Amino acid sequence: VANWNACGYKLYVSIIPSLQDAANTIVKQYAPPDYTGFSLGASAVTTKVGTGKILDMAQNKNYSTLPNNHDPTVTSLNFNDDKIYGGSSGFQPGSSYKPYTLLSFLKAGHGLNETFDAGVNQLNQAAFADSCPDAQGGWGGIAKFKNDENEKGPYNILRATAQSVNSIFMQMATKVDQCDTWKIATSLGVHRGDGAQDGSDLSTRPSCVIGGCENNIAPLTQAASVTDRIVP
């Protein structure tokens, strides 16, 4: 601390001020820090393709480490990072988890022109092959889901990916081993915000396909996975 106060260090950051300003403005516009309807936390982080360098990192709550601060617009957590680094427990990834099923689907030999019916809105979970230990031999029961835009009819994989159609991704997942999808996700650095850093405790239940299970992931982890490792 003494060296810092005496200007004994130089601090270099990869953040781009214009992007940081835009991120701060947008995240607080759509997730006001003084919202009282429920505990609303939101973040926005961008990493540079190929390097993982952080270009902007913003959240809706103002950051402070002052003790006994009860201001609802302030937090001592960095919503963007893992819990062990002073972050939160992560967030449900939603549709940003879909690329891992897409990669698993393609790796299994399927193609982008294969077609599924977007009108399907439920599947027997026994149709989801899963050789990972957490499946305990397989899933059971009916999985119900819906499409955000109520899409129906035939969609090929390319079109379904562009429009992020839930039904198509759920049906794609029945064509692969969920454990293979887990292996792809963890190989890209995906892990729970409050869990094991190697991703060994990521769930592979069917609802995870569209990011709706207990796999809460830190935004920084998800951003680095998609931009640093998937995008060429």
C-alpha positions in Angstrom: 0.0 0.0 0.0 2.8 2.4 0.8 4.5 1.8 -2.6 1.1 2.3 -4.3 0.5 5.5 -2.5 4.1 6.6 -3.3 3.5 5.9 -7.0 5.8 2.9 -6.9 3.7 1.0 -9.5 2.5 1.4 -13.0 -0.9 0.0 -13.9 -1.6 -1.2 -17.4 -5.2 -2.1 -18.5 -6.6 -3.5 -21.7 -9.9 -1.7 -21.2 -11.0 0.7 -24.0 -12.5 3.8 -22.4 -15.2 4.3 -25.1 -16.4 0.7 -24.8 -16.3 0.9 -21.0 -18.4 4.1 -21.0 -20.9 2.5 -23.4 -21.1 -0.7 -21.3 -21.7 1.3 -18.1 -24.5 3.3 -19.7 -26.3 0.3 -21.3 -26.2 -2.0 -18.4 -27.6 0.6 -16.0 -30.2 1.6 -18.6 -31.7 -1.9 -18.7 -30.9 -2.9 -15.1 -31.2 0.3 -13.0 -29.1 0.1 -9.8 -32.0 1.4 -7.7 -34.5 -1.1 -9.0 -36.5 -2.5 -6.0 -38.8 -5.1 -7.5 -36.2 -7.8 -6.7 -32.5 -8.2 -6.2 -31.4 -7.3 -9.7 -27.8 -7.9 -10.7 -26.5 -7.4 -14.2 -23.2 -7.2 -16.0 -21.6 -6.7 -19.3 -18.1 -7.8 -20.3 -16.2 -8.0 -23.6 -13.0 -9.8 -24.3 -10.7 -9.5 -27.3 -10.9 -12.4 -29.8 -7.8 -14.6 -29.6 -6.3 -13.1 -26.5 -9.0 -12.9 -23.8 -8.0 -9.4 -22.9 -10.8 -7.5 -21.2 -12.0 -4.6 -23.3 -14.8 -3.5 -21.0 -16.3 -4.7 -17.7 -19.4 -3.1 -16.3 -22.2 -3.9 -13.9 -25.4 -2.2 -12.8 -24.4 -1.8 -9.1 -21.8 0.7 -8.1 -18.7 -1.0 -6.5 -17.5 -0.2 -3.0 -15.7 -2.1 -0.3 -16.7 0.3 2.5 -17.9 -1.6 5.6 -21.5 -1.4 6.7 -22.7 0.1 3.5 -26.4 -0.7 3.1 -27.1 1.4 0.0 -29.0 -0.9 -2.4 -27.3 0.6 -5.4 -23.9 -0.5 -4.1 -22.2 -3.9 -3.9 -18.8 -5.2 -2.9 -19.1 -8.0 -5.5 -17.8 -8.0 -9.0 -20.7 -9.6 -10.9 -18.5 -10.4 -13.8 -16.0 -12.8 -12.1 -15.9 -16.0 -10.1 -16.8 -16.1 -6.4 -13.2 -17.0 -5.4 -12.0 -13.7 -7.0 -14.6 -11.5 -5.2 -17.3 -12.2 -7.7 -20.9 -13.5 -7.3 -22.0 -17.1 -7.8 -22.5 -16.5 -11.6 -25.7 -16.3 -13.7 -27.7 -18.8 -15.7 -26.1 -18.6 -19.1 -29.3 -18.9 -21.1 -28.8 -19.2 -24.9 -25.1 -18.4 -24.6 -24.7 -22.1 -23.5 -26.1 -23.3 -26.9 -22.7 -23.2 -28.8 -21.5 -26.2 -26.8 -24.3 -28.4 -28.0 -23.8 -27.1 -31.6 -20.1 -28.0 -31.4 -20.9 -31.4 -30.0 -23.5 -32.0 -32.7 -21.1 -31.1 -35.5 -18.3 -33.1 -33.9 -20.6 -36.1 -33.9 -20.8 -35.9 -37.7 -24.0 -34.0 -38.1 -24.4 -31.1 -40.5 -25.8 -27.6 -40.6 -28.5 -28.5 -43.1 -30.2 -31.1 -40.9 -33.7 -30.1 -40.1 -36.0 -30.4 -37.0 -39.5 -29.3 -36.3 -39.5 -26.1 -34.2 -43.1 -26.9 -33.1 -41.9 -29.7 -30.8 -42.3 -28.3 -27.2 -41.6 -31.4 -25.0 -39.3 -34.4 -25.0 -38.8 -37.5 -22.9 -35.6 -36.9 -21.0 -34.7 -40.5 -21.5 -34.0 -39.5 -25.1 -30.9 -37.6 -23.9 -28.0 -40.0 -23.8 -25.6 -39.1 -21.0 -22.6 -41.1 -19.9 -21.5 -38.6 -17.3 -21.7 -39.7 -13.6 -24.2 -37.0 -12.6 -26.8 -38.6 -14.9 -26.6 -41.8 -12.9 -27.5 -43.9 -15.9 -29.9 -41.6 -17.6 -32.5 -38.9 -17.1 -36.3 -39.4 -16.8 -39.5 -37.5 -17.0 -40.8 -35.0 -19.5 -38.8 -31.9 -20.4 -41.1 -29.0 -21.5 -39.8 -25.9 -23.2 -40.9 -23.1 -25.5 -39.5 -20.8 -28.2 -39.2 -17.1 -27.4 -40.7 -16.1 -30.7 -43.1 -19.1 -30.9 -41.3 -20.5 -33.9 -42.9 -23.5 -35.7 -42.2 -25.6 -38.7 -38.9 -27.0 -40.2 -35.7 -25.2 -39.3 -32.2 -26.3 -40.3 -29.4 -26.0 -37.9 -27.9 -22.9 -39.5 -31.2 -21.0 -39.4 -32.0 -22.3 -35.9 -28.6 -21.1 -34.6 -29.1 -17.7 -36.1 -32.4 -17.3 -34.4 -31.5 -19.2 -31.3 -34.5 -21.6 -31.4 -34.8 -23.5 -28.2 -36.8 -26.4 -29.6 -34.2 -27.2 -32.3 -31.3 -27.2 -29.8 -33.1 -29.5 -27.5 -33.7 -31.9 -30.3 -30.1 -31.6 -31.5 -29.0 -32.6 -28.0 -30.9 -35.9 -28.3 -28.5 -36.8 -31.1 -25.3 -36.5 -28.9 -24.0 -37.7 -25.6 -24.4 -34.9 -23.0 -21.1 -36.0 -21.5 -19.4 -35.2 -24.9 -21.0 -31.7 -24.7 -19.7 -31.3 -21.2 -16.2 -32.3 -22.3 -16.3 -29.6 -25.0 -17.6 -26.9 -22.6 -14.9 -27.7 -20.0 -12.2 -27.8 -22.7 -13.1 -24.2 -23.5 -12.7 -23.2 -19.9 -16.4 -23.2 -18.8 -17.0 -23.7 -15.1 -19.5 -22.6 -12.5 -19.0 -19.2 -10.9 -19.0 -20.8 -7.4 -17.7 -24.3 -8.3 -14.7 -26.2 -9.4 -12.4 -24.4 -11.7 -12.0 -27.4 -14.0 -15.8 -27.6 -14.6 -16.0 -31.1 -13.1 -19.2 -30.2 -11.2 -21.1 -28.8 -14.2 -24.5 -30.4 -14.6 -25.4 -32.2 -17.8 -29.2 -32.4 -17.2 -31.2 -31.7 -20.4 -32.4 -28.3 -19.3 -28.7 -27.2 -19.4 -28.8 -27.4 -23.2 -30.6 -24.1 -23.3 -28.9 -22.7 -20.3 -31.7 -23.2 -17.8 -30.2 -25.4 -15.1 -28.0 -24.9 -12.1 -24.9 -24.1 -14.2 -24.4 -20.5 -13.1 -21.4 -19.1 -14.9 -19.5 -15.9 -14.5 -19.9 -13.5 -17.4 -16.2 -13.2 -17.8 -15.8 -17.0 -18.1 -18.6 -17.2 -20.7 -17.2 -14.3 -22.7 -13.7 -15.7 -22.8 -15.0 -19.2 -23.8 -17.0 -17.9 -26.7 -14.7 -15.2 -28.1 -11.2 -16.4 -27.1 -11.6 -20.1 -27.9 -14.6 -20.6 -30.3 -14.4 -17.6 -32.6 -11.4 -18.1 -35.0 
